[in-house]
Amino acid sequence: MKRILISLLIFINIISIAAQDRNAIDNKTQRIREEFQDRKFGIFLHWGIYSMLADGEWVMHNRSLDRNEYAKLAGGFYPSHFDAREWTKLFKEAGAQYVTFTSRHHDGFSMWATKASPYNVVDATPFKRDVIGELAQACQEQKLKLHFYYSHMDWQRTDYPMGRCRSCPHDSATTNWETYYAFMNKQLTELLTNYGPIGAIWFDGMWDHPEKEFDWQLDEQYALIKRLQPACMIGNNHHGSPIGVEDFQLFEQDLPGQNTAGFSGDQKISQLPLETCMTMNNTWGYSITDRNYKSSEDLIRRLVTAAGLNANFLLNIGPRPDGKLPDQSVEILKHIGTFMKENGETIYGTRGGCVPPQAWGVTTQKGKKLYIHILNKVENGQIFLPLTEQSITKVVSYDSKAKMKIQQEKGGCRIFLPEQPDLVDFILCATLK
């Protein structure tokens, strides 16, 4: 009987330890996700040999270019003005907290010294420098988290099973999913082994094969990532609801809940951290003809609105083939930096406020502080905050600290505004009871 009791106690202890381990893992995952949410603003970089053709990152597909001829671009890729420290210093000054870099896009060219294929920036170009290695070092110096974009599809490798993108066809007899899958996992292992702590892997291209018709073996791939770097988050731009152990949900060219760009489909907003990625102009990769840049005021409002919707804002830049950032992009980042330096407290570390988005703008919240972002003109000089479970004790201008007149009403609080200044974002700070 004594032996049975001892065995039972040992079993209970093992179960208890296992439960504690699971809780520890869950708590760590939660902390990593919350830290990601706190950062709020990141820079997306689409850069590869496609920049040489100055027609966006899809030029190989859109122009139906022969893969062998396209690959010869690598022989002339020499971005003599590339300076990772210059880039990251500008990103930091703009208020960004992390960088997502295209390690390998759909054209199959790798921007690091991969051993999985000679088709990379070190072995195939006269530049001979490991772009990702230099960027990783510069990000560490600026205390910017580094994320890697990685394409699930490949227009160059003939063992990739061709899907919807058929402008770069190959003989189906060369298709070999096993070798292609092994190639991807070898590259992911390199990225997560050789460049220090990585904040996230940002997948793209899975939509080339409908999920129900093709087994991407995501469970094994995601497990590999978590095994190599448990703190590395996983996001996948598959234009659908999160799958498996994905850590954050992506929205391309749209804020959560919108589908104006046609990429969000019918995906529902999950409880995971959210991220909106958006271009400054119309293209992700460098385009010499795309001058349709959004204004810095417009992009600041989108960043603020994303925060009010409880989402991060990932703003894209397509560097030039010489390694410099486009002049318009630099000017936009400087304007955003000025705004974030003055108002970052109302963005960083916040969550979407207890007041849902309104016609006049959005709210962000940090504890008992409710930041009211008035992004649109208010015609009657007052706004109403629908509040059913909380009330407000006072409201002041975030900038001048001038006190606002408030009136408690059924279903919320009315705030009477002074003459609204001509600001990109007129911010009030309310104290919640």
C-alpha positions as CSV (number, residue, x, y, z in Angstrom):
1,M,0.0,0.0,0.0
2,K,2.8,2.3,0.9
3,R,4.5,1.6,-2.4
4,I,1.3,2.4,-4.3
5,L,1.0,5.7,-2.4
6,I,4.6,6.7,-3.2
7,S,4.0,5.8,-6.9
8,L,0.8,7.9,-6.9
9,L,2.6,10.9,-5.3
10,I,5.4,10.6,-7.9
11,F,2.8,10.5,-10.7
12,I,0.9,13.5,-9.3
13,N,4.2,15.4,-9.0
14,I,5.1,14.6,-12.7
15,I,1.7,15.7,-13.8
16,S,2.1,18.9,-11.8
17,I,5.5,19.6,-13.2
18,A,4.2,19.0,-16.8
19,A,1.3,21.4,-16.2
20,Q,3.8,24.0,-14.8
21,D,5.9,23.6,-18.0
22,R,2.9,24.1,-20.2
23,N,1.9,27.2,-18.3
24,A,5.5,28.5,-18.5
25,I,5.5,28.0,-22.2
26,D,2.1,29.6,-22.5
27,N,3.1,32.5,-20.4
28,K,6.3,33.0,-22.4
29,T,4.4,32.9,-25.7
30,Q,1.9,35.4,-24.3
31,R,4.8,37.7,-23.2
32,I,6.5,37.5,-26.6
33,R,3.2,38.4,-28.4
34,E,2.5,41.3,-26.0
35,E,6.0,42.7,-26.6
36,F,5.3,42.5,-30.3
37,Q,2.0,44.4,-29.8
38,D,3.9,47.0,-27.8
39,R,6.2,47.9,-30.7
40,K,3.4,49.1,-32.9
41,F,5.4,50.3,-35.9
42,G,7.8,48.4,-38.2
43,I,9.5,48.9,-41.5
44,F,9.0,46.4,-44.3
45,L,11.8,46.1,-46.9
46,H,11.3,44.5,-50.3
47,W,14.8,44.3,-51.9
48,G,16.4,41.8,-54.3
49,I,17.7,41.6,-57.9
50,Y,14.2,42.5,-59.1
51,S,15.0,46.1,-58.1
52,M,17.4,46.2,-61.1
53,L,14.5,46.1,-63.5
54,A,12.8,48.9,-61.5
55,D,9.3,47.5,-62.1
56,G,8.3,46.0,-58.7
57,E,9.0,42.6,-57.1
58,W,6.6,40.7,-59.4
59,V,8.4,41.7,-62.6
60,M,9.6,38.2,-63.4
61,H,6.1,36.9,-63.3
62,N,4.3,39.9,-64.8
63,R,6.7,40.0,-67.8
64,S,6.8,36.2,-68.1
65,L,10.6,36.4,-68.1
66,D,12.6,33.3,-68.8
67,R,14.0,32.0,-65.5
68,N,17.5,31.4,-66.9
69,E,17.7,34.9,-68.4
70,Y,16.3,36.5,-65.2
71,A,18.9,34.7,-63.1
72,K,21.6,36.5,-65.1
73,L,20.6,39.8,-63.4
74,A,22.5,38.5,-60.4
75,G,25.8,39.0,-62.3
76,G,25.2,42.7,-62.4
77,F,23.9,43.3,-58.9
78,Y,26.3,45.6,-57.1
79,P,24.5,47.9,-54.7
80,S,27.5,50.1,-54.0
81,H,25.6,52.5,-51.7
82,F,24.1,49.9,-49.4
83,D,24.7,50.9,-45.8
84,A,22.8,48.9,-43.3
85,R,23.7,51.3,-40.5
86,E,22.4,54.2,-42.5
87,W,19.1,52.4,-43.1
88,T,18.6,51.3,-39.5
89,K,19.5,54.8,-38.1
90,L,16.8,56.3,-40.2
91,F,14.3,53.6,-39.2
92,K,15.0,54.2,-35.5
93,E,14.7,58.0,-35.9
94,A,11.4,57.4,-37.7
95,G,10.1,55.7,-34.6
96,A,10.1,52.1,-35.9
97,Q,10.6,49.3,-33.4
98,Y,11.3,46.4,-35.8
99,V,12.3,45.6,-39.4
100,T,10.9,42.9,-41.7
101,F,13.3,42.0,-44.5
102,T,12.6,39.9,-47.6
103,S,15.2,37.2,-47.2
104,R,13.9,35.4,-50.3
105,H,11.0,36.5,-52.4
106,H,9.0,34.6,-55.0
107,D,11.8,35.0,-57.6
108,G,13.8,32.6,-55.5
109,F,16.9,34.8,-55.0
110,S,18.3,34.6,-51.5
111,M,19.8,37.8,-49.9
112,W,22.2,36.0,-47.6
113,A,25.1,33.5,-47.8
114,T,22.9,30.4,-47.9
115,K,24.6,27.0,-48.4
116,A,21.3,25.6,-49.7
117,S,21.7,27.1,-53.2
118,P,24.4,29.2,-55.1
119,Y,21.6,31.5,-56.2
120,N,22.3,34.1,-53.5
121,V,23.8,37.5,-53.0
122,V,27.2,36.3,-52.0
123,D,27.8,33.5,-54.5
124,A,26.0,34.8,-57.6
125,T,26.8,38.5,-57.5
126,P,29.9,40.6,-57.7
127,F,28.8,42.3,-54.5
128,K,29.9,39.3,-52.5
129,R,28.5,40.7,-49.2
130,D,26.0,39.0,-46.9
131,V,23.2,41.6,-46.8
132,I,21.3,39.9,-44.1
133,G,24.4,39.6,-41.9
134,E,25.1,43.3,-42.2
135,L,21.4,44.2,-41.5
136,A,21.3,41.9,-38.5
137,Q,24.3,43.6,-37.0
138,A,22.9,47.0,-37.7
139,C,19.5,46.1,-36.2
140,Q,21.2,44.9,-33.0
141,E,23.1,48.1,-32.7
142,Q,19.9,50.2,-33.0
143,K,17.9,47.8,-30.8
144,L,15.5,47.0,-33.6
145,K,13.9,43.6,-33.7
146,L,14.7,41.8,-37.0
147,H,12.0,39.7,-38.8
148,F,12.4,37.7,-41.9
149,Y,10.0,37.6,-44.8
150,Y,10.3,34.1,-46.5
151,S,8.4,33.0,-49.6
152,H,6.7,29.6,-49.7
153,M,6.6,29.6,-53.4
154,D,9.5,29.9,-56.0
155,W,9.4,30.8,-59.7
156,Q,13.0,29.8,-60.2
157,R,13.4,26.3,-58.7
158,T,11.9,23.7,-61.0
159,D,11.2,21.2,-58.1
160,Y,8.6,23.6,-56.7
161,P,5.1,22.3,-57.6
162,M,3.8,25.1,-59.9
163,G,0.5,26.5,-58.7
164,R,-1.7,29.5,-59.8
165,C,1.3,31.6,-60.9
166,R,1.9,30.1,-64.3
167,S,3.8,32.8,-66.1
168,C,7.1,31.0,-65.4
169,P,6.2,27.4,-66.4
170,H,8.4,24.4,-66.0
171,D,8.1,20.7,-66.9
172,S,5.9,19.0,-64.3
173,A,8.3,16.0,-64.5
174,T,10.9,18.1,-62.5
175,T,8.5,18.7,-59.6
176,N,9.7,17.2,-56.3
177,W,8.0,18.5,-53.2
178,E,10.3,16.5,-50.9
179,T,13.5,18.2,-52.2
180,Y,11.9,21.6,-52.2
181,Y,10.5,21.2,-48.7
182,A,13.9,20.1,-47.5
183,F,15.5,23.1,-49.2
184,M,13.1,25.6,-47.5
185,N,13.8,24.0,-44.1
186,K,17.5,24.1,-44.6
187,Q,17.3,27.8,-45.4
188,L,15.0,28.5,-42.4
189,T,17.5,26.7,-40.2
190,E,20.3,29.0,-41.5
191,L,18.3,32.1,-40.9
192,L,17.4,31.0,-37.4
193,T,20.9,29.8,-36.5
194,N,23.4,32.3,-38.0
195,Y,21.9,35.8,-37.4
196,G,21.1,36.0,-33.7
197,P,17.6,36.3,-32.1
198,I,15.0,36.7,-34.8
199,G,11.6,38.3,-33.9
200,A,9.4,36.5,-36.5
201,I,9.3,34.5,-39.7
202,W,6.8,36.2,-42.1
203,F,5.6,33.7,-44.6
204,D,4.1,34.5,-48.0
205,G,3.0,32.7,-51.1
206,M,1.0,29.8,-49.6
207,W,-2.0,31.1,-51.5
208,D,-0.4,29.8,-54.7
209,H,-1.9,26.4,-53.8
210,P,-5.3,26.3,-52.1
211,E,-4.9,24.9,-48.6
212,K,-7.6,22.3,-49.1
213,E,-5.9,20.9,-52.2
214,F,-2.2,21.0,-51.1
215,D,-0.4,19.9,-47.9
216,W,2.2,22.5,-47.1
217,Q,3.4,20.5,-44.1
218,L,3.1,23.6,-42.0
219,D,3.0,21.7,-38.6
220,E,6.5,20.2,-39.2
221,Q,7.9,23.5,-40.5
222,Y,6.4,25.6,-37.7
223,A,7.8,23.0,-35.2
224,L,11.2,23.4,-36.7
225,I,11.1,27.2,-36.2
226,K,10.0,26.9,-32.6
227,R,12.6,24.3,-31.9
228,L,15.4,26.5,-33.3
229,Q,14.2,29.7,-31.7
230,P,11.3,29.3,-29.3
231,A,10.9,33.1,-29.0
232,C,10.5,33.5,-32.8
233,M,7.0,34.3,-33.7
234,I,5.3,32.9,-36.9
235,G,3.0,34.9,-39.2
236,N,1.7,33.8,-42.6
237,N,0.2,36.0,-45.3
238,H,-2.1,33.3,-46.6
239,H,-5.0,35.7,-46.7
240,G,-7.0,33.5,-44.3
241,S,-7.6,33.0,-40.6
242,P,-4.6,31.9,-38.5
243,I,-3.5,28.3,-38.7
244,G,-2.0,26.1,-36.0
245,V,0.6,27.8,-33.8
246,E,0.8,31.1,-35.8
247,D,1.5,34.0,-33.4
248,F,0.0,36.9,-35.2
249,Q,-2.5,37.6,-38.0
250,L,-1.6,39.6,-41.1
251,F,-3.7,42.0,-43.2
252,E,-2.2,43.1,-46.6
253,Q,-2.8,46.6,-47.8
254,D,-5.8,46.9,-45.4
255,L,-6.6,47.6,-41.8
256,P,-8.2,44.8,-39.8
257,G,-11.9,44.3,-40.7
258,Q,-11.5,45.9,-44.2
259,N,-11.1,44.2,-47.5
260,T,-10.7,47.1,-49.9
261,A,-7.5,45.6,-51.5
262,G,-9.2,42.2,-51.9
263,F,-6.6,40.2,-50.0
264,S,-8.4,39.7,-46.7
265,G,-11.2,37.6,-48.0
266,D,-13.6,36.4,-45.3
267,Q,-11.0,36.0,-42.6
268,K,-12.3,37.0,-39.2
269,I,-10.3,39.1,-36.8
270,S,-8.7,36.7,-34.3
271,Q,-7.6,37.2,-30.7
272,L,-3.9,37.0,-31.8
273,P,-1.8,40.2,-32.3
274,L,-2.6,41.9,-35.5
275,E,-0.4,43.5,-38.2
276,T,-1.3,45.6,-41.2
277,C,1.4,45.8,-43.9
278,M,1.1,48.6,-46.4
279,T,3.1,50.2,-49.3
280,M,4.1,53.9,-49.4
281,N,3.1,54.0,-53.0
282,N,1.5,51.2,-55.2
283,T,4.4,48.7,-55.3
284,W,6.4,46.7,-52.8
285,G,9.6,46.5,-54.7
286,Y,11.3,49.5,-56.3
287,S,9.5,50.9,-59.3
288,I,11.0,53.9,-61.2
289,T,7.6,54.9,-62.6
290,D,5.5,54.6,-59.4
291,R,5.3,58.1,-58.1
292,N,2.0,57.7,-56.5
293,Y,3.2,58.1,-52.9
294,K,0.7,58.5,-50.1
295,S,1.3,61.7,-48.1
296,S,3.1,61.5,-44.7
297,E,-0.1,62.8,-43.1
298,D,-2.1,60.0,-44.6
299,L,0.3,57.4,-43.5
300,I,0.5,58.8,-40.0
301,R,-3.3,58.6,-39.8
302,R,-3.2,55.0,-41.0
303,L,-0.6,54.1,-38.4
304,V,-2.7,55.7,-35.6
305,T,-5.9,54.0,-36.9
306,A,-4.1,50.7,-36.9
307,A,-3.1,51.2,-33.3
308,G,-6.8,52.1,-32.5
309,L,-7.8,48.8,-34.1
310,N,-5.3,47.0,-31.9
311,A,-2.9,46.4,-34.8
312,N,0.7,47.0,-35.6
313,F,1.6,49.0,-38.7
314,L,4.3,47.6,-41.1
315,L,5.2,50.3,-43.6
316,N,7.0,49.1,-46.8
317,I,10.0,50.6,-48.6
318,G,11.5,49.3,-51.9
319,P,15.2,50.2,-51.9
320,R,16.8,51.2,-55.2
321,P,19.2,48.8,-57.0
322,D,22.1,50.9,-55.8
323,G,21.2,50.3,-52.2
324,K,19.9,53.7,-51.4
325,L,16.3,54.3,-50.1
326,P,14.1,56.4,-52.5
327,D,14.1,60.1,-51.6
328,Q,10.3,60.2,-51.1
329,S,10.5,57.3,-48.6
330,V,13.2,59.1,-46.6
331,E,11.2,62.3,-46.4
332,I,8.1,60.4,-45.4
333,L,10.0,58.6,-42.6
334,K,11.4,61.9,-41.3
335,H,7.8,63.3,-41.0
336,I,6.6,60.1,-39.2
337,G,9.6,60.3,-36.9
338,T,8.8,63.9,-35.9
339,F,5.2,62.8,-35.1
340,M,6.3,59.7,-33.1
341,K,8.9,61.6,-31.1
342,E,6.2,64.0,-29.9
343,N,3.3,61.6,-29.6
344,G,4.8,58.1,-29.4
345,E,3.5,57.7,-25.8
346,T,0.0,57.5,-27.2
347,I,0.9,54.7,-29.5
348,Y,3.7,52.5,-28.1
349,G,2.6,49.9,-25.5
350,T,-1.1,50.8,-26.0
351,R,-4.0,48.6,-27.0
352,G,-7.1,49.5,-28.9
353,G,-9.2,51.7,-26.6
354,C,-12.4,50.9,-24.8
355,V,-14.1,53.3,-27.2
356,P,-14.4,51.6,-30.6
357,P,-13.5,53.6,-33.8
358,Q,-15.8,56.5,-34.5
359,A,-16.3,58.8,-37.5
360,W,-14.0,61.3,-35.9
361,G,-11.1,58.8,-35.2
362,V,-9.9,56.2,-32.8
363,T,-8.8,55.6,-29.2
364,T,-5.8,53.9,-27.8
365,Q,-5.4,52.9,-24.1
366,K,-2.7,52.2,-21.5
367,G,-4.1,51.4,-18.1
368,K,-6.4,54.2,-17.0
369,K,-5.2,56.5,-19.7
370,L,-7.4,56.8,-22.8
371,Y,-5.9,58.6,-25.7
372,I,-8.5,60.1,-28.0
373,H,-7.1,60.6,-31.6
374,I,-9.3,63.0,-33.5
375,L,-8.2,62.3,-37.1
376,N,-11.1,63.9,-39.0
377,K,-12.7,67.4,-38.7
378,V,-15.4,67.7,-36.1
379,E,-18.1,70.1,-37.5
380,N,-20.1,70.8,-34.3
381,G,-17.2,71.2,-31.9
382,Q,-18.0,68.2,-29.9
383,I,-17.5,64.4,-29.9
384,F,-19.4,61.7,-28.0
385,L,-17.6,58.7,-26.5
386,P,-19.9,55.7,-26.1
387,L,-19.0,54.2,-22.7
388,T,-21.3,51.8,-20.9
389,E,-19.0,50.2,-18.3
390,Q,-16.6,53.0,-17.6
391,S,-16.7,56.7,-17.0
392,I,-14.2,59.6,-17.4
393,T,-13.1,61.9,-14.7
394,K,-11.2,64.5,-16.8
395,V,-10.0,65.1,-20.3
396,V,-7.1,67.3,-21.3
397,S,-5.3,68.2,-24.5
398,Y,-2.3,65.9,-24.9
399,D,-0.2,68.7,-26.3
400,S,-1.1,71.8,-24.2
401,K,-2.7,70.0,-21.2
402,A,-5.6,72.4,-21.4
403,K,-8.7,71.0,-19.7
404,M,-11.7,70.1,-21.8
405,K,-15.3,70.5,-20.8
406,I,-17.1,67.2,-20.4
407,Q,-20.7,66.2,-19.9
408,Q,-21.7,62.8,-18.6
409,E,-24.7,61.5,-20.5
410,K,-26.7,58.2,-20.8
411,G,-24.5,55.8,-22.6
412,G,-21.3,57.8,-22.5
413,C,-19.5,61.1,-22.3
414,R,-19.7,64.2,-24.4
415,I,-16.5,66.3,-24.9
416,F,-16.7,69.9,-25.9
417,L,-13.7,70.9,-28.0
418,P,-11.9,74.2,-28.5
419,E,-11.3,75.3,-32.1
420,Q,-9.7,72.3,-33.6
421,P,-6.1,73.0,-34.6
422,D,-4.9,72.0,-38.1
423,L,-3.1,68.9,-36.9
424,V,-2.7,65.4,-38.5
425,D,-3.9,64.0,-35.2
426,F,-5.5,66.1,-32.5
427,I,-4.9,64.1,-29.3
428,L,-6.8,64.3,-26.1
429,C,-5.9,62.4,-22.9
430,A,-8.8,61.1,-20.8
431,T,-8.5,59.6,-17.3
432,L,-10.8,56.7,-16.7
433,K,-12.4,56.2,-13.3
